[in-house]
Amino acid sequence: MENEQVAQIPYFAHEGEMVRMERANKRLWIVILVLIVCLVGSNIGWLVYESQFADEVISIEQEGETANGNNIFNGTGEMTIYGEGEADNHH
């Protein structure tokens, strides 16, 4: 262990490396700040996009003989009624 020698580098080389590292760290901080701004901006964009749509609730109550059936809406305004009911089709 006594024969180990410490490698010595010139002062100017050390200072040059420190300046390069400071520049690299500054660039990394700028990248981090830009990414944070992009993250916040994309979240605001999604909130604006989602707020353009309104939730609509349609409730229909059946009366009479077909009150035990099921209504099925397909989203286009058409309604199909399934279930029990009496039809008088004796024409």
C-alpha positions, 0 to 999 in steps of 0.5 A, a space after each residue: 500500500 505504500 507504493 500507491 501513487 495518486 494521479 495528479 492532473 493539472 489545475 486547468 484540466 480540473 477547472 475545465 471539467 468543472 465548467 463542463 459539468 456546470 453547463 451540463 447540470 444547467 441544461 438538465 435543469 432546463 430540461 426538467 423544467 420544460 418537462 414539468 411545464 409540458 406535464 402541467 400543460 397536457 393535464 390542463 389540455 385534458 381537463 379542457 377537452 373533457 369539460 366540453 362534453 355534458 352528461 345526459 340522463 334520460 329516465 322513462 317510466 313505463 305505465 300500463 300493461 308493459 310495465 314489467 318489460 325492459 327498455 333498451 336505448 341504442 344511442 341513436 334515439 331509437 327505443 326497443 321495448 322487450 317484455 310482457 305485454 298484450 297486443 291485440 293484433 286480431 284484424 
